[in-house]
């Protein structure tokens, strides 16, 4: 078979890549081991969270799948950071993992441009430094104009449960070895990372009622009026399950300490580096000895399954120790383990070898996306998949690159961080990574990105019409606030927007008093109101931030020519030349973010790039 | 100028003849260039003074010299540096320079050696600026402030403030990014307290700014008064030279006469002016107008009154006009018998409490009272602050940036006290403050700023 684009892997990166490329009119071959594991959630059955929720809203604003999929199959929804400002509000939802996977599979199957390739991808075939085909382990061969690899944790995956070791990409699935060899053969820099997952418990073996009335489980309720992930969601979302919070105790601590020698993380069996911010139970106990207890959440994995996910309890201790640990938790004395927790080590490709399109520097039209680039999280993977899918389809048709800036989207920050800084540990998105955080909110993700998605061809007529209506409504609401006069406590009459800038004044109360009438609709009412109030109240900050973003964009517009020889620039230290040549920044802005490249070196480079070519030749040392 | 790969050369001592003249070469090939100049077969020993000769080249000059080799990175620029000390003849030095250029060195631009030290991470921006200040220092006090900054006292202070701020930011960021960890990374009251601490430290630093600027930039003292009260005589005494022409003809001084003097460590520009009066010829009228403008820019005015005659209407007008300005009223000619009503403080007292009038009695002829006058000038300039306390900060660029940082921090404190603004707004202010600190020490500086700073250096530094 011959395809425009082949995508290897149908996890969260792969499905977005395939879907985007198909929507853009390419014939797509989606290569996966089995239909059963499409859009699979091998770890936490949840989507979103701080900054991750932002990514999902952005994926949705660009026409991706994840937002719609979780709105359709989520079973409990919560907006995190609600007590803080709208810039850090972030939706999170428990997914029904089976229904989620099914929803995505069906969405892919509705795309006539997508064909499944079931089997194990083996080798990347390259001619003249450009991808030409994908060879399968079974000998089949598929030609393609662009290739997106999204193999997640499968490259030389190795699962650890105590001293048990099992080559596997995920629980029960064999790893990719030939593909790992093929990637390595092109000279990509690779490293080893580790991640882990907690044990799953049987729902019926836990007496929730009693534990809750004893006060050892505290219910973590969902929001009364959930904020959806997708801009297209119109129906109200419903919470259908209950989640519970409990805490570790001294018995857990003593068990971990007493068995630490049998933890592959602590006895040298695992070399890969794990995520610091999502520590295993072993790390929590050993690295934070002062903390008396740690939080654990019990989260159902779906409506029709019995699995309860024990959030915060990931570990790689032997099965019998896991058993004791679970039973040591209050309320779980007789819980039965369906599947033990495990740690998985896997190869990742240092993403500094990628361009801002996620195409590799070494091989033309070869794209890497997702966890194999050193990231963690479904959302980070999906965001990369979307960008790789868009750019693979554009490359296949000879169109120019599509990239997002750091001031435009968290997706832009994600890609930029990966390609300029690389990964030393699994990369997770945080709002603190955004230097223009105030501008990158969940409420304006569509205003920021949907026009770009429309230009690409990812937004259909219906969605575009809805977007335009919403944009107009937003502008009208702001206008209303500027023009409606309201009475202050001292009896003066001022514009509502002026009043809102004063401390203590709230938009909601103005509306309750009937002083202002705004046009805000059902499911996103809270979010829209907050967005409007925020834009009015902190207008000064937003304007300053926008001005700063514009200054940064100027740096981004100063391009470094393709294949530029950094060694020819007089005045750059050997170390700086090394990093620049290795990472190959495309703009002066990217160069400035590479670790080890000093501001002075950026100044030198900037001056050099501005010089006429003649002067360049004269100044050879 | 922003390149550091080639080797640069310059005469590092002042132009003209001198006992010793130094040529400095910096760059990767400085040793090879020096080998082409020196008649010295062995390699130069690092950090040793080597007595040798300049290699004779046709009819070119020769000389005996001391060459010192500083291998990088332990050198002024962080590069390989060779300094050649020759006899201070412009011809000899020019000859060495030409030979160095012939051997591949490039003539250095002003400040380029220090710029390289900055680019190579040997000095931060504050220190690089301090080098220029130190070279420009005209008074011991200026030199001391510059040297303190060169030593890194200001850098260390800013670093300490920045560390406090960074810790707070990290905690606030953590609470935004880990909302369900179940504990506060920092309590609201603690936020207010911590920002308060940072503001306090910053304000302490900024408190010395007016003094620091005064020391670094100096001040202007303008001598004013009606004709023939002895302005020029007092001016001459203060500058220690017969700089202004003194006659008993009223209106002798017509243009402004300025001279820079060291008054108790302050670099003071003394300005003598034409006497205030109506009419005169066109030249004098112009001079009177210039005098009026000079009075407006003065940091301190010396209003001179002739104590031997009664106050005249011009005296009274000037006293009234300058009452709101920082001034010293100087009663001159105390060696002569006093007229009865020459105490001007009675009639033209203290309408402005911010600048209480100081009255000093002097005799320009005998020199009596000048000690008091100098003290009064210094007091007028410093607001009676002691100059013995070190001034941490003196550069207008630093002061402006730190003022901006302070404004951001004060806004952050206000919004956290009110408990209204969300944390990300608070963080926007805190981050803005940090960005200013980065600009001061140069970890975040645009090319333009760098160019501007290094432009004011002299060649060879």
Interface residues (C-beta under 8 A of the other chain):
Chain A: X50 X51 X80 X81 X84 X85 X86 X87 X88 X277 X295 X430 X431 X432 X435 X437 X438 X503 X504 X538 X541 X544 X545 X569 X570 X571 X572 X573 X598 X599 X600 X601 X603 X604 X606 X607 X608 X619 X621
Chain B: X1 X2 X3 X4 X5 X6 X28 X118 X119 X120 X121 X173 X176 X177 X178 X179 X180 X181 X182 X418 X420 X421 X422 X423 X424 X425 X427 X428 X431 X432 X442 X443 X444 X445 X446 X447 X450
